[in-house]
Amino acid sequence: MGIGSGLHRLLVKVSVLEEFTENGVPYAVLERRGLLPHYRTNRALCLKKNGTQYTHSAIYCNPKHRHQPVYDLPQKIADLWAAAHPMNEALVLGCAGCSYPRFLALSFADCQITGVEYNEHFVQLAERYFLLDQMGARFTLLCDDAYRYLPANPEPKRNLIFVDIFNGDEVPDAEFSIGFAAALYEATATEGVVIVNLLNVPATRVEGFLHTAAYPYAGKYLLSDGARCMAVLTKTADRASLAPFLDGMKKLGNVTVY
């Protein structure tokens, strides 16, 4: 153990709020409170795999912190998009601990947000440990299959859709289908953006998705930063609004335009 990790264990109190096993994988809801005033108290939904702990979702408990500890790339993409486009309706497919809906609620005061999460236990955990009272009537959390929900609910048109669906650590095959892509396109507002989390998806499959399933979109971008990979799709081809958006994304990582 290094000096830094030893000090961290002394200065940060970690409490286990709940433990459970899902499909043979151990999970825990943790709360971390620092003994120094600058430390940001946070809660996290964590899992263990092959002896290593991974953070599934995490939030800062203090609502003054709008950016959450995870999903920094899609949070920054949303900020870039909202600088020149409306942000009135948002849809999050795959919510777990609702880190991203929390960011949206704290960032865009007029935005109505719908979250869809397939795992009923995760919905219960989100309601118990992760949601904000301030989200109130602006956030609706549904327990449903995103691949069923989206084609059945193309309205209202969304200014932002974040697709963060994983089966364990893999993106389901259904996400790469022409039918799902068509449902995404139908549900996206004319001045809307779709962000698809493609973490750890093989490069050949990412390429195939952007060349086939995502074909109807006027703007198709791949933002990558190491292992992290986001497909960013826009209906509009308006260069005046897309130029600063693209410039901003290039500051976040490597951008490939399709």
Secondary structure, DSSP 8 states (H G I E B T S, - for coil): --HHHHHHHHHEEEEEEEEEEETTEEEEEEEEEESSTT---EEEEEEEETTEEEEEEEEESSTT--S-SS-HHHHHHHHHHHTTS---EEEEE--TTTHHHHHHHHH-TT-EEEEEES-HHHHHHIIIII--GGGGGGEEEEES-HHHHHHH---S-EEEEEE---BTTB--GGGGSHHHHHHHHHHEEEEEEEEEE-TT--HHHHHHIIIIITTT-SEEEEEEETTEEEEEEES---HHHHHHHHHHHHTTSEEEE-
